Amino acid sequence: MRKMSLFIDGELKEPSSGLYLKKLNPATGGIYGEFPAASRDDAMAAIDAAYSSQEGWMKMTSVDRSKILFRAMELVELSRRDLEEILIDEVGKPSVEARQEVDGTIDQIRYYAEFARKITGDVVEGSKPERLIHQYRVPYGVVLAITPWNFPAGMTARKVAPALLTGNTVVLKPSSDTPFTAAWIVKKFEEAGVPRGVLNLVTGRGSEIGNTLTSSKKVSLITLTGESGTGQEVMKSSSSTMAKLILELGGKAPFMVWEDADVELAARTLMWAKFWNSGQSCIAAERLFVHEKIYDKFMHRFLELASALTVGDPRRNQMGPMINESQRSRVEKIVERSLEEGLTLAHGGKRPRLEAPFNGGFHYMPTVLEGTDQRSFAFTEEIFGPVLPTIKVSGSFDEMIDMANDSQYGLASYLFTRDLSLTLRASVDMRFGELYVNMPGPEASQGYHTGFRLSGQAGEGSKHGIEEYVKVKNIYLDYSERPLEGEAIPPYGEGN
C-alpha cells in the first residue's frame, strides 16, 4: 500500500497525531493508499517554516528562482508517465485526459518560469521637481495554496510556480481526494533545488487544520480553487488578518447554440465541455441553450455522440468515474429531483453495468435532461458531474443572453454562431470571466482565468495572474538637497 508523508521545512515528516487517512481509487472503490492527517501543530510548523525562509528566498534574483522552476519542469517531463499513472488511479482520469493534464502542468511551470525578467516596476515623477516615486513589485510573503481534486497537478503548478517565482514561500494544502499527486509534484520541486522551508506540504481534513491555516497572521496571501461555499468560509476566517485572496470558485457555464451554428462542431465541442473529467470541472457546460430552429437536429446529433461514449476502466474507456461516492450520490439526487420537477430524461440517468473490479467504482452514465423552466434546481445549482440540463430557446439572441446571464455564477461561457456581430454583442453583454466562441476550453496559461459574482475574485494565468502574487511598494525620493520651502515639518514646523 502506498503511504506518503508531510513535507515540512525540507523534511518528510509523520503527522504529530500519528493518524493516517485512506485514499480510494475512484475507478474501483479499492484502497489506493494512506496519507497523513496533519494536526494543527503540523499546520503551524509548515507556516513557521515558510515564514522563516521567505526573506532568504526573496533575496535571490528572479532569474535564479526561475532556474529552479525550469529544472522542476524538466523533472516532471522526464517522469511524466509516473504522474499520468497517479492521475489515472487517484482521480480516475481516462489515459488521454491524464496525458493532457500533465502537458498542462509542464506548460504552467514553463510559462511562469519565463517571467523572470518580465516583472517590472515604475519610476513616476513626484509632485515637485527633483522628486521621484519608485514603485517596486515585491512578494506578499507566505502563500497558502489550497488546491482541488479535479485537476490536482495542473492547479498545483498554477499556484506554486507563480508564487515561488515572485519570491513568496508556499504552504500547499491539497484536497484529501488527491494528496499523492501533490506530494509527487512537491518532490520534483525539492529535487530541482527549492531551498529548505520554501515549499511545504500538509494534508488532512480541512475541518481539522483549515482554520489554523487560513487565520494565521503569518499567511499574507491565500489562493483557493474550490466550491463557492468554501471560498466564503475562507473569506470569513481570514478577515482578521486581511490576507490577499485569489479565489476561483464554482461555475454554471451556459453553452449557447444559435440558429446559424455549425451543428457538428457545436455537438462535438459540447461532448468535451460537458463530459471532460466526468463533468467535474468549474468550466464545464452546466446549462444548454439551443435555438428552436436547430434544436431537434442538434439534439439528435449530440445524443448520438453521448450514447457512443464509453464508461468504465479509465485506461480503456472515454469517461472515468466520479471522484467519490458522495459526489455520485449528490448527482443521482439532482437527477431524481429534476425528474420530479418535470424535466425529462433524454439519455443516461443511471449507473453503468460494469464487470469487477470496476463495478465497485463511482461511475455514472453521461446524462441529458430536457426542460422548459430554468428555475428548476438543475439549471440553478452547480451539478459538477456528467449531467446536462437543456432548454429550447424560441426568442431573440438578446433573450438567450439574458437566460445565460441569469445565474449566481460567472466563470465560463460558450457561444456557437457564425455571426460576427452576435459574437461581439455577446463579448460585451455576457457577464462571465471567460467566453469561448466556436471552440472548447480549457483556459490557456497566457489567459487570465477569473470569475465574476459567486465564481470568485482576482484570478490566475497571464501577466495579470503573476501580478496577483506581488504588491506595489512605493519609495518617495527627494534628491534636491535643498531646504523645504513652504512645507511644514511635522508636527507643526519650526519652533514646535
C-alpha positions in Angstrom: 0.0 0.0 0.0 1.2 3.5 -0.9 2.0 5.7 2.1 3.1 9.3 1.9 4.4 11.9 4.4 4.1 15.5 5.2 6.8 17.8 3.8 7.7 20.5 6.3 10.9 22.6 6.5 12.7 20.5 3.9 12.0 17.1 5.6 9.5 14.3 5.2 7.6 14.0 8.5 5.0 11.8 10.0 1.9 13.6 11.4 2.2 14.5 15.1 -1.2 13.0 15.6 0.0 9.6 14.3 -3.2 9.4 12.2 -3.5 8.4 8.6 -6.5 8.6 6.2 -7.3 6.2 3.4 -7.5 7.3 -0.2 -9.7 5.2 -2.5 -9.2 4.5 -6.2 -12.5 6.0 -7.6 -12.5 3.6 -10.6 -12.6 0.5 -8.4 -13.5 1.7 -4.9 -10.4 -0.1 -3.6 -7.8 1.5 -1.3 -5.1 3.4 -3.3 -3.0 4.4 -0.3 -2.8 6.2 3.1 -1.9 9.9 3.7 -1.2 11.9 6.9 -4.0 13.6 8.8 -2.0 16.7 9.8 -2.7 18.3 13.2 -2.9 22.0 14.0 0.7 21.8 15.3 1.8 20.4 11.9 0.0 23.2 10.1 1.6 25.8 12.3 5.0 24.2 11.8 4.6 24.4 8.0 3.6 28.1 8.2 6.6 28.8 10.5 9.0 27.1 8.1 7.6 29.1 5.2 7.7 32.4 7.2 11.3 31.8 8.3 12.6 31.0 4.9 10.8 33.7 3.0 13.4 36.5 3.3 16.3 34.4 2.0 14.2 33.2 -0.9 13.0 36.7 -1.7 16.6 38.0 -1.9 17.5 35.5 -4.6 17.2 37.0 -8.0 14.1 36.1 -10.0 16.4 34.6 -12.6 17.9 32.2 -10.1 14.4 31.3 -8.9 13.3 30.7 -12.5 16.2 28.3 -13.0 14.8 26.1 -10.2 11.4 26.3 -11.9 12.8 25.3 -15.2 14.6 22.3 -13.6 11.3 21.3 -11.8 9.6 21.4 -15.2 12.3 19.2 -16.7 12.0 16.7 -13.9 8.2 16.5 -14.4 8.7 15.9 -18.1 11.3 13.2 -17.6 9.0 11.3 -15.2 5.7 12.3 -16.8 4.4 8.7 -17.2 4.6 8.3 -13.4 2.4 11.3 -12.9 -0.1 10.1 -15.6 -0.5 6.9 -13.7 -1.1 8.7 -10.4 -3.8 10.8 -12.1 -5.5 7.7 -13.6 -5.6 5.9 -10.2 -6.1 8.8 -7.8 -8.7 10.9 -9.9 -10.0 8.2 -12.3 -8.9 10.2 -15.4 -9.0 8.4 -18.7 -5.5 8.0 -20.1 -5.8 10.7 -22.7 -7.0 13.2 -20.1 -4.2 12.3 -17.8 -1.7 13.0 -20.6 -3.4 16.3 -21.3 -3.2 17.3 -17.6 0.5 16.5 -17.5 1.0 18.5 -20.6 -0.8 21.4 -19.0 1.2 21.1 -15.8 4.5 21.3 -17.7 3.2 24.2 -19.7 2.2 26.1 -16.5 5.6 25.8 -14.9 7.4 26.8 -18.1 5.1 29.8 -18.6 5.8 31.2 -15.1 9.5 30.4 -15.2 9.7 32.5 -18.3 8.5 35.6 -16.4 11.8 36.1 -14.5 12.8 39.2 -16.4 9.2 40.5 -17.1 8.1 41.6 -13.7 8.9 45.3 -13.8 8.4 48.4 -11.7 7.9 52.1 -12.5 9.5 55.4 -11.8 6.9 58.2 -11.5 7.7 61.9 -11.3 6.9 63.5 -8.0 4.7 66.5 -7.2 7.7 68.8 -7.3 10.9 69.0 -9.4 13.7 66.7 -8.3 11.3 64.3 -6.6 10.6 60.8 -7.8 8.4 57.9 -6.8 10.0 54.5 -7.2 7.4 51.7 -7.4 8.7 48.2 -6.8 6.8 44.9 -7.1 7.5 42.8 -4.0 6.2 39.4 -2.8 3.5 39.1 -0.3 5.3 36.7 1.9 3.8 33.3 2.8 1.2 32.0 0.3 -1.3 29.4 1.4 -2.3 27.4 -1.7 -5.4 25.3 -1.4 -5.8 23.0 -4.5 -8.8 21.0 -5.7 -9.1 17.3 -6.7 -10.4 17.7 -10.2 -7.2 18.9 -11.8 -4.7 18.4 -9.0 -1.5 18.5 -11.0 -2.4 21.5 -13.1 -3.8 23.5 -10.3 -0.8 22.8 -8.1 1.5 24.1 -10.8 -0.6 27.1 -11.5 -0.4 28.2 -7.9 3.0 27.1 -6.8 5.0 28.2 -9.8 4.0 31.9 -9.8 4.2 32.2 -6.1 7.7 30.8 -6.0 8.9 32.8 -9.0 7.9 36.1 -7.4 9.7 35.4 -4.1 6.9 34.1 -2.0 7.1 30.9 0.0 4.3 28.3 0.0 2.3 26.1 2.2 0.4 23.7 0.0 -2.8 22.1 1.2 -4.2 19.7 -1.4 -7.7 18.1 -1.4 -7.9 15.0 0.6 -9.1 13.3 -2.6 -5.7 13.9 -4.3 -2.8 14.1 -1.8 -0.5 11.8 -3.8 -0.5 14.0 -6.9 0.5 17.0 -4.8 3.2 15.0 -3.0 4.7 13.9 -6.3 4.9 17.4 -7.6 6.4 18.8 -4.4 9.1 16.2 -4.6 10.0 17.4 -8.1 10.4 21.0 -6.9 12.5 19.8 -4.0 14.7 17.8 -6.3 15.0 20.9 -8.5 16.7 22.8 -5.7 13.9 24.6 -3.8 15.6 25.6 -0.5 14.5 24.2 2.8 11.3 25.6 4.1 10.3 27.4 0.9 7.7 24.8 -0.2 5.8 22.8 2.4 3.0 20.2 2.1 0.3 19.4 4.7 -2.5 17.0 4.1 -5.6 16.1 6.0 -9.1 17.2 7.0 -10.0 20.8 6.3 -12.1 20.7 9.4 -9.0 19.9 11.5 -6.4 22.3 10.0 -8.3 24.6 7.7 -8.9 27.4 10.1 -5.4 27.2 11.5 -4.0 27.8 8.0 -6.4 30.5 6.8 -6.4 32.5 10.0 -2.7 32.6 10.6 -1.2 36.1 10.8 1.9 34.8 9.0 -0.1 34.0 5.9 -0.2 37.0 3.6 -2.0 35.6 0.5 -4.4 32.7 0.1 -5.1 31.2 -3.3 -8.0 28.7 -3.4 -9.7 26.8 -6.1 -12.9 25.1 -4.8 -16.6 25.5 -4.1 -18.1 28.9 -3.6 -19.2 28.0 0.0 -15.6 27.1 0.8 -14.4 30.4 -0.6 -16.9 32.2 1.6 -15.6 30.4 4.7 -12.0 31.3 3.8 -13.1 34.9 3.5 -14.6 34.8 6.9 -11.7 33.0 8.7 -9.0 35.2 7.1 -10.8 38.5 7.6 -9.0 39.3 10.8 -5.6 39.1 9.1 -6.6 40.9 5.8 -4.8 38.3 3.7 -5.0 38.8 0.0 -7.4 36.4 -1.6 -7.3 34.7 -5.0 -10.5 32.7 -5.3 -11.6 30.5 -8.2 -14.9 29.1 -7.2 -17.9 27.4 -8.7 -19.4 27.8 -12.1 -22.6 27.2 -14.0 -21.4 27.7 -17.6 -24.1 28.3 -20.3 -23.5 26.6 -23.6 -25.4 28.6 -26.3 -26.0 27.3 -29.8 -27.6 29.9 -32.1 -29.6 29.1 -35.2 -26.7 29.6 -37.6 -24.2 27.4 -35.7 -22.1 24.6 -37.1 -24.1 21.8 -35.6 -21.3 19.2 -35.8 -18.7 21.5 -34.3 -21.0 22.5 -31.5 -22.1 19.0 -30.7 -18.6 17.6 -30.6 -17.4 20.6 -28.5 -20.2 20.1 -26.1 -19.1 16.5 -25.6 -15.8 17.8 -24.3 -17.3 20.8 -22.4 -19.7 18.5 -20.5 -18.2 15.1 -20.1 -14.4 16.0 -19.8 -13.3 14.7 -16.4 -16.8 13.3 -16.0 -18.3 16.8 -15.8 -16.2 17.6 -12.7 -14.8 21.0 -13.9 -15.5 24.6 -12.9 -15.8 25.5 -16.6 -17.9 22.5 -17.6 -21.1 23.2 -19.6 -23.8 23.2 -17.0 -26.7 24.6 -19.0 -27.5 24.1 -22.7 -29.5 26.7 -24.6 -30.3 25.8 -28.3 -32.3 27.9 -30.7 -35.6 26.2 -31.7 -34.8 26.2 -35.4 -32.0 23.7 -35.0 -32.9 22.2 -31.7 -34.1 18.8 -33.0 -31.1 18.5 -35.4 -28.6 19.4 -32.7 -30.1 17.2 -30.0 -30.2 14.2 -32.3 -26.5 14.6 -33.1 -25.5 15.3 -29.6 -27.4 12.4 -28.1 -25.9 10.2 -30.8 -22.5 11.1 -29.6 -23.3 10.8 -25.9 -24.8 7.4 -26.5 -21.5 6.2 -28.0 -19.4 7.4 -25.1 -17.9 4.5 -23.2 -17.7 4.5 -19.4 -15.6 2.4 -17.0 -12.0 1.5 -16.7 -10.2 4.8 -17.3 -7.3 3.1 -19.1 -9.7 1.7 -21.7 -12.7 4.0 -21.9 -13.5 7.6 -22.8 -15.1 8.6 -19.4 -13.9 7.5 -16.0 -15.6 7.7 -12.6 -16.7 10.5 -10.3 -14.2 11.2 -7.6 -16.1 9.6 -4.7 -19.4 8.1 -3.6 -20.5 11.3 -2.0 -20.2 13.2 -5.4 -22.0 10.4 -7.3 -24.8 10.2 -4.7 -25.3 14.0 -5.0 -25.6 13.8 -8.7 -28.1 11.0 -8.5 -30.2 13.1 -6.2 -30.1 16.0 -8.6 -31.3 13.8 -11.4 -34.1 12.4 -9.2 -35.2 15.9 -8.2 -35.1 17.1 -11.7 -37.5 14.4 -12.9 -39.8 15.3 -10.0 -39.7 18.9 -11.1 -40.8 18.0 -14.6 -37.6 17.6 -16.6 -37.5 14.6 -18.9 -34.7 12.1 -19.3 -33.2 12.1 -22.8 -30.2 9.8 -22.0 -28.5 8.1 -19.1 -29.7 8.8 -15.6 -28.2 5.6 -14.1 -25.1 3.8 -13.1 -23.4 1.7 -15.8 -23.2 -2.1 -15.5 -19.6 -2.9 -15.3 -17.5 -6.0 -14.5 -15.3 -6.4 -11.4 -13.3 -4.6 -10.1 -14.9 -1.5 -11.8 -18.4 -2.3 -10.6 -17.1 -1.1 -7.2 -16.1 2.3 -8.6 -18.1 5.6 -8.6 -19.2 5.6 -12.2 -22.3 7.3 -13.6 -23.6 7.4 -17.1 -23.5 10.6 -19.3 -26.9 12.1 -18.7 -29.0 14.6 -20.6 -32.2 16.2 -19.3 -34.7 18.3 -21.2 -36.8 21.0 -19.6 -38.6 24.3 -20.1 -38.2 26.0 -16.7 -34.7 27.3 -15.9 -35.8 28.0 -12.4 -35.5 24.2 -11.6 -32.7 23.0 -9.4 -30.6 21.5 -12.2 -30.5 24.9 -14.0 -29.6 27.0 -11.0 -27.2 25.0 -8.9 -23.8 23.7 -9.9 -24.0 20.0 -10.7 -20.3 19.1 -11.0 -21.0 15.8 -12.7 -21.9 14.3 -16.1 -25.4 15.7 -16.1 -26.6 18.4 -18.6 -30.0 20.2 -18.4 -31.1 21.5 -21.8 -33.7 24.1 -22.9 -35.1 25.2 -26.3 -34.9 28.9 -26.9 -37.6 30.4 -29.1 -36.8 34.1 -28.6 -34.2 36.6 -29.8 -30.5 36.4 -29.3 -30.8 39.0 -26.5 -33.2 36.7 -24.7 -30.7 33.8 -25.0 -28.0 36.0 -23.4 -30.4 37.1 -20.7 -31.1 33.4 -19.9 -27.4 32.6 -19.9 -26.7 35.6 -17.6 -29.4 34.5 -15.2 -27.1 32.8 -12.7 -25.4 33.5 -9.4 -22.2 32.3 -11.0 -20.0 33.9 -13.7 -16.9 31.8 -14.6 -17.0 30.3 -18.1 -19.5 30.5 -21.0 -19.7 29.2 -24.6 -21.2 30.5 -27.8 -21.6 28.9 -31.2 -22.6 31.2 -34.1 -21.2 32.3 -37.4 -22.4 35.9 -37.0 -19.6 38.2 -36.0 -21.9 40.9 -34.8 -23.6 38.5 -32.4 -20.2 37.4 -31.2 -19.2 41.0 -30.5 -22.5 41.7 -28.8 -22.0 38.6 -26.5 -18.5 39.6 -25.7 -19.9 42.8 -24.2 -23.1 41.6 -22.7 -22.1 38.2 -21.2 -21.4 38.5 -17.5 -18.7 35.8 -17.3 -15.0 35.9 -16.8 -14.5 33.8 -19.9 -16.3 33.3 -23.2 -15.3 30.5 -25.6 -16.6 31.2 -29.1 -16.9 28.3 -31.6 -14.2 26.4 -29.6 -13.7 24.3 -26.5 -11.6 25.2 -23.5 -9.8 24.9 -21.2 -8.2 28.2 -20.4 -4.6 28.8 -21.6 -1.6 29.6 -19.4 -1.4 33.1 -21.1 -5.1 33.7 -20.5 -6.4 35.3 -17.3 -8.7 32.8 -15.6 -11.1 34.8 -13.5 -14.7 34.6 -12.3 -17.5 37.1 -11.6 -20.1 37.0 -8.9 -20.0 33.8 -6.8 -17.4 32.4 -9.1 -14.6 34.2 -7.2 -12.3 37.2 -7.2 -8.9 38.0 -8.6 -7.5 35.3 -11.0 -4.7 33.2 -12.3 -2.8 32.9 -15.5 -1.3 35.6 -17.9 0.7 38.6 -16.8 -2.3 39.6 -14.7 -2.1 36.4 -12.8 1.5 36.9 -12.0 0.7 40.4 -10.7 -1.7 38.8 -8.2 1.3 37.4 -6.3 3.1 40.7 -5.9 2.2 44.1 -4.3 3.5 47.5 -5.2 5.9 49.2 -2.8 6.3 53.0 -3.1 9.6 54.9 -2.3 9.3 58.7 -2.3 12.6 60.3 -3.0 13.8 63.9 -3.0 17.3 64.3 -4.4 17.4 68.2 -4.5 19.3 68.6 -1.1 17.5 71.9 -0.6 15.7 73.0 2.5 11.9 72.7 2.5 10.2 75.9 1.4 6.6 76.5 2.3 6.2 73.0 3.7 5.6 72.3 7.4 7.7 69.6 9.0 5.6 67.5 11.4 4.3 68.2 13.9 3.9 71.8 13.0 7.2 73.2 11.7 10.0 75.2 13.2 9.7 76.2 16.9 7.4 73.4 18.0 
